[in-house]
Amino acid sequence: MPMAVREDAQVVSVARDGRIFYRNTLIAVDELPDRIRESIKNGADRKVYVRADARARYGGIQRVLDEISKTGIRDVCFFAERVSP
């Protein structure tokens, strides 16, 4: 996904221990809507990329998706990594 590697791409990562990162900065999950809105105001695309560790709990990922939906953004993409055999 070439757009996901842009400097202003809105990438949210969910670590296996439940920590949430927005553009490589550790944040509380309830900060996410404000961060996304601010980025859009500054010209970022209305698309969010979610990268979740395979061992992350589903509840943590769902909470991130709920917070993203508060911004009105419906264009959410998930990163998937191929596992080498």
N, C-alpha and C positions, 0 to 999 in steps of 0.2 A: 504494500500500500504506500505508494510514493507520497501521498499527502500526509501520512502519519509521521514522516520523518522531518517535516518542516519544523522550524523553530517555534512557530506559533500554534502547532497542532495541540489540540486539547486531549491529552493522554492521561487517563486515570488508571492507576495500578492498584490491585488488591493483593497484598502479600499473604502468604500462607498463615501468618500469625494474626491476620485481620487488619494490619496497618494499611492506611490509605495514602496514596501518593498522587498528587496532582502536578504534572510536569516535573517529576522527580523531587518534589517538596512534600515532606510529611505533613498531613493536615488531619483535622477531625472531620468525620464524614459530613457533619452538618454545615461545614464551611464550603462544601463543594458547590452548591447553587450560586453563592455569591462570587466565588472564583470564576465560574463559567460565565456568568453574566458580565462580569468585569472584562473578561477576555473578549467576549463578543463585542462589547462596547468599544474595545480597542482594535477591532478589526479581524478577530479570529473567525474562522469558519464556524457555521452552526452544525458542527459534527463533533461527536465525542468518540474517542477510541478507548476501549476498556481492555486492559491486560490483566488477567487474573491468574494467579498461581493455580496449578491443577489441584493443589492440596488446600486451597482456600475454602472456607465454609460457604455453602450456598447462601446462607442468611446474610453474610457480609457482602456478597456480590449483589444480592437483591436490594439491600439497603442503598448501595451505591446507585443502582438503577432507579430506585425511588427518588433519590436526591436529584439525579440528572433530570428526571421527568418533571420536577418542580420548575425547571427553567423553560419548559415548553419545547425542548429539543427532542425530536423523535428519531433523528438520524444517529444511531449508536452502532458502532462496529466493534466486534470482538477480535482480538488477536488470537491466533492459534499457531502453535509451533509444532512442527513436524518432529516426531521422535525417530531417530535413526535406528534401524533394526540391529 
